[in-house]
Amino acid sequence: MTADKKMLLIRNYDLWCHLSDEDYEALNLVHHFIEGKKGSYIYFEAFNHNKLYFIKEGYIRIGFIDEEGNEVIREIIQQGELFGQFTLEKNNLNGEFAQAYKADVSLCAFNVEDFEKLLGRKPEIALKYTRQVGNKLRTVQNRLLNLLNKDVKSRLLNFFWQLIQSGPDDHNGGTYCIPNYLTHADIAHLVGSSRQTVTTIINELAAANVLSYNRQQICFTDVKKIQMLANVS
């Protein structure tokens, strides 16, 4: 794919729609397109890392290795999302890894310094980026609060509600389906439970006609009911 076509792909996303040819060159993106194979690490134990990444295609697992040598998965993100030094603080990833998940990935990367200069020149991009960072930080904070204060079923329902909220707003409170890129084990990691417990609760919700779950998609038969069960406004 030519550099021009890659730039057009990036401009399809809201954050980058005002990116000029000059901005594109200033970010030096033409030299920082990354194609990662399934299972490969974009970075690992990134103690001295100073890049921000944008996912054009595919899924990325973000996590770290705990003191016992176990993988701890913080989030699984998909195209259109940013990861890496998204707070623009240097060298604060603290051993984090980012891994291509489910399939090959296509990314673009840029240095934090170059991105900060872009934000200074483009207030419209700076505003959109600030909102994205704020939403991401709120999601992480809510997940931590849920782990501390809610039982597994409540955490799972809240997780499903976040998936609904992160998608296009075209459900109108009725049935809503999203592509399924998450196994029961993935969801268990993200809500702090076991795969068996998550499977049991999903089966209960399916029996109650709250959702249907298969390898291709997750369908919520009544979005308003998910919202009510998750106890969110």
RODO-2510 file (C-alpha; in nm, 4 decimals, decimal comma):
residues 233
     n   res          X          Y          Z
     1     m     0,0000     0,0000     0,0000
     2     t     0,1351     0,3429    -0,0928
     3     a     0,1973     0,6159     0,1660
     4     d    -0,0862     0,8255     0,0161
     5     k    -0,3350     0,5413     0,0588
     6     k    -0,2185     0,4837     0,4175
     7     m    -0,2704     0,8526     0,4934
     8     l    -0,6224     0,8396     0,3481
     9     l    -0,7024     0,5430     0,5726
    10     i    -0,5935     0,7393     0,8798
    11     r    -0,8017     1,0390     0,7756
    12     n    -1,1137     0,8218     0,7838
    13     y    -1,0988     0,8404     1,1649
    14     d    -1,2430     1,1391     1,3466
    15     l    -0,9265     1,2267     1,5368
    16     w    -0,7223     1,2595     1,2174
    17     c    -0,9739     1,4046     0,9705
    18     h    -0,8104     1,7516     0,9875
    19     l    -0,4576     1,6201     0,9382
    20     s    -0,2907     1,8161     0,6567
    21     d    -0,0123     1,6905     0,4326
    22     e     0,2296     1,9071     0,6327
    23     d     0,1069     1,7637     0,9637
    24     y     0,1422     1,4161     0,8240
    25     e     0,5012     1,4825     0,7248
    26     a     0,5786     1,6438     1,0626
    27     l     0,4655     1,3286     1,2427
    28     n     0,6980     1,1292     1,0144
    29     l     0,4303     0,8623     0,9822
    30     v     0,5531     0,7399     0,6466
    31     h     0,8465     0,5749     0,8282
    32     h     0,6399     0,4426     1,1182
    33     f     0,3726     0,2165     0,9724
    34     i     0,3883    -0,1176     1,1469
    35     e     0,2476    -0,4514     1,0308
    36     g     0,2454    -0,7000     1,3185
    37     k     0,1838    -1,0723     1,2936
    38     k    -0,0700    -1,2387     1,5209
    39     g     0,0910    -1,3031     1,8598
    40     s     0,3859    -1,0691     1,8018
    41     y     0,4737    -0,8021     2,0558
    42     i     0,4631    -0,4383     1,9538
    43     y     0,6577    -0,3701     2,2708
    44     f     0,7391    -0,5729     2,5814
    45     e     0,8387    -0,4502     2,9296
    46     a     0,8451    -0,0974     2,7916
    47     f     1,0328     0,0836     3,0657
    48     n     1,1956     0,3300     2,8268
    49     h     0,9385     0,3850     2,5580
    50     n     0,8356     0,7135     2,4044
    51     k     0,5820     0,6334     2,1333
    52     l     0,2097     0,6553     2,0755
    53     y     0,0336     0,4020     1,8505
    54     f    -0,2862     0,4157     1,6490
    55     i    -0,4610     0,0929     1,5445
    56     k    -0,5697     0,0937     1,1803
    57     e    -0,6677    -0,2745     1,1710
    58     g    -0,6786    -0,5587     1,4230
    59     y    -0,6762    -0,5997     1,8003
    60     i    -0,4124    -0,5327     2,0657
    61     r    -0,3809    -0,6876     2,4120
    62     i    -0,2372    -0,4560     2,6755
    63     g    -0,1007    -0,6094     2,9955
    64     f     0,1976    -0,6840     3,2151
    65     i     0,3664    -0,9796     3,3877
    66     d     0,3076    -0,9947     3,7641
    67     e     0,5624    -1,0980     4,0276
    68     e     0,4563    -1,4634     3,9965
    69     g     0,5172    -1,4615     3,6211
    70     n     0,1490    -1,4534     3,5241
    71     e     0,0039    -1,2409     3,2454
    72     v    -0,2350    -0,9719     3,3698
    73     i    -0,4487    -0,8297     3,0889
    74     r    -0,5559    -0,4680     3,1386
    75     e    -0,7535    -0,4211     2,8192
    76     i    -0,8123    -0,5484     2,4680
    77     i    -0,8518    -0,2680     2,2162
    78     q    -0,9402    -0,2490     1,8492
    79     q    -0,9111    -0,0317     1,5399
    80     g    -0,9471     0,3401     1,5853
    81     e    -0,7968     0,3334     1,9354
    82     l    -0,4685     0,4651     2,0700
    83     f    -0,2213     0,2991     2,3040
    84     g     0,1322     0,3430     2,4299
    85     q     0,2227     0,6730     2,5962
    86     f    -0,1319     0,8047     2,5542
    87     t    -0,0996     1,0378     2,8565
    88     l     0,2108     1,1893     2,6852
    89     e     0,4182     1,1309     2,9986
    90     k     0,7579     0,9925     2,9137
    91     n     0,8718     0,6486     3,0276
    92     n     0,5703     0,5617     3,2437
    93     l     0,4564     0,2317     3,0945
    94     n     0,6128     0,0424     3,3868
    95     g     0,6785    -0,2929     3,2240
    96     e     0,3647    -0,2922     3,0078
    97     f     0,3429    -0,5077     2,6948
    98     a     0,1318    -0,4685     2,3818
    99     q     0,0646    -0,7772     2,1696
   100     a    -0,1112    -0,8351     1,8365
   101     y    -0,4194    -1,0393     1,9233
   102     k    -0,6543    -1,2652     1,7263
   103     a    -0,5066    -1,1645     1,3895
   104     d    -0,2373    -0,9560     1,2219
   105     v    -0,2453    -0,5848     1,3048
   106     s    -0,1759    -0,2661     1,1136
   107     l    -0,0552     0,0341     1,3137
   108     c     0,1026     0,3713     1,2798
   109     a     0,3397     0,5058     1,5436
   110     f     0,4816     0,8453     1,6248
   111     n     0,7057     0,9999     1,8852
   112     v     0,5449     1,1804     2,1764
   113     e     0,7446     1,4965     2,1049
   114     d     0,6203     1,5142     1,7434
   115     f     0,2621     1,4568     1,8548
   116     e     0,2848     1,7285     2,1204
   117     k     0,3997     1,9761     1,8536
   118     l     0,1000     1,8756     1,6385
   119     l    -0,1386     1,9347     1,9282
   120     g     0,0106     2,2812     1,9745
   121     r    -0,0613     2,3676     1,6107
   122     k    -0,4021     2,1985     1,5863
   123     p    -0,6377     2,2881     1,8744
   124     e    -0,9233     2,0887     1,7164
   125     i    -0,7114     1,7710     1,7319
   126     a    -0,5938     1,8598     2,0847
   127     l    -0,9571     1,8866     2,2020
   128     k    -1,0566     1,5532     2,0501
   129     y    -0,7478     1,3865     2,1906
   130     t    -0,8144     1,5258     2,5388
   131     r    -1,1640     1,3778     2,5271
   132     q    -1,0295     1,0391     2,4197
   133     v    -0,7762     1,0342     2,7017
   134     g    -1,0415     1,1416     2,9520
   135     n    -1,2768     0,8644     2,8394
   136     k    -0,9993     0,6047     2,8614
   137     l    -0,8975     0,7147     3,2113
   138     r    -1,2612     0,7073     3,3278
   139     t    -1,2992     0,3557     3,1902
   140     v    -0,9907     0,2376     3,3796
   141     q    -1,1060     0,4112     3,6981
   142     n    -1,4540     0,2598     3,6733
   143     r    -1,3079    -0,0855     3,6207
   144     l    -1,0943    -0,0528     3,9346
   145     l    -1,3920     0,0703     4,1379
   146     n    -1,6013    -0,2198     4,0106
   147     l    -1,3318    -0,4695     4,1110
   148     l    -1,3337    -0,3255     4,4625
   149     n    -1,7052    -0,2758     4,5149
   150     k    -1,9107    -0,5058     4,2914
   151     d    -1,9720    -0,8783     4,2599
   152     v    -1,8761    -1,0667     3,9438
   153     k    -2,2200    -1,0494     3,7811
   154     s    -2,2390    -0,6736     3,8319
   155     r    -1,8865    -0,6314     3,6953
   156     l    -1,9734    -0,8400     3,3898
   157     l    -2,2916    -0,6441     3,3202
   158     n    -2,1018    -0,3182     3,3582
   159     f    -1,8371    -0,4484     3,1174
   160     f    -2,1062    -0,5311     2,8598
   161     w    -2,2541    -0,1852     2,9047
   162     q    -1,9125    -0,0312     2,8340
   163     l    -1,8902    -0,2374     2,5131
   164     i    -2,2281    -0,1024     2,4061
   165     q    -2,1268     0,2532     2,4900
   166     s    -1,8035     0,2276     2,2925
   167     g    -1,9868     0,1274     1,9731
   168     p    -2,1916     0,3343     1,7265
   169     d    -2,4948     0,4968     1,8863
   170     d    -2,7564     0,3325     1,6645
   171     h    -2,9266     0,0851     1,8987
   172     n    -3,2063     0,3172     2,0178
   173     g    -3,2478     0,1147     2,3334
   174     g    -3,3417    -0,2035     2,1455
   175     t    -3,1452    -0,5012     2,0161
   176     y    -2,7784    -0,4303     1,9581
   177     c    -2,5068    -0,6600     1,8205
   178     i    -2,1300    -0,6128     1,8219
   179     p    -1,8529    -0,8216     1,6615
   180     n    -1,7202    -1,0694     1,9151
   181     y    -1,3431    -1,0563     1,9539
   182     l    -1,3481    -1,1756     2,3175
   183     t    -1,3380    -1,5294     2,4541
   184     h    -1,4860    -1,6114     2,7938
   185     a    -1,1284    -1,6274     2,9237
   186     d    -1,0604    -1,2763     2,7878
   187     i    -1,3670    -1,1371     2,9615
   188     a    -1,2731    -1,3169     3,2840
   189     h    -0,9304    -1,1478     3,2795
   190     l    -1,0899    -0,8068     3,2254
   191     v    -1,3532    -0,8370     3,5003
   192     g    -1,1301    -1,0136     3,7534
   193     s    -1,2975    -1,3536     3,7643
   194     s    -1,2559    -1,7117     3,6447
   195     r    -1,3568    -1,8370     3,3002
   196     q    -1,5966    -2,0868     3,4549
   197     t    -1,7798    -1,8174     3,6523
   198     v    -1,8068    -1,5893     3,3494
   199     t    -1,9386    -1,8767     3,1366
   200     t    -2,2013    -1,9607     3,3989
   201     i    -2,3242    -1,5999     3,4207
   202     i    -2,3320    -1,5565     3,0411
   203     n    -2,5385    -1,8763     3,0142
   204     e    -2,7766    -1,7422     3,2794
   205     l    -2,8143    -1,4130     3,0930
   206     a    -2,8745    -1,6005     2,7669
   207     a    -3,1408    -1,8179     2,9329
   208     a    -3,3097    -1,4996     3,0582
   209     n    -3,3063    -1,3620     2,6997
   210     v    -3,0809    -1,0732     2,7981
   211     l    -2,8135    -1,1574     2,5403
   212     s    -2,6908    -1,4155     2,2927
   213     y    -2,3226    -1,4976     2,2538
   214     n    -2,1338    -1,6852     1,9836
   215     r    -1,7932    -1,6687     1,8171
   216     q    -1,9065    -1,4123     1,5613
   217     q    -2,1009    -1,1623     1,7700
   218     i    -2,2556    -1,0658     2,1014
   219     c    -2,6182    -0,9542     2,0749
   220     f    -2,7993    -0,7693     2,3519
   221     t    -3,1716    -0,8192     2,3091
   222     d    -3,2655    -0,5184     2,5223
   223     v    -3,0024    -0,2472     2,5689
   224     k    -3,2111    -0,0628     2,8266
   225     k    -3,2319    -0,3786     3,0342
   226     i    -2,8521    -0,4161     3,0266
   227     q    -2,8259    -0,0561     3,1424
   228     m    -3,0728    -0,1176     3,4243
   229     l    -2,9044    -0,4419     3,5351
   230     a    -2,5626    -0,2742     3,5246
   231     n    -2,7099     0,0001     3,7446
   232     v    -2,5693     0,2854     3,5390
   233     s    -2,7355     0,6086     3,4366
***
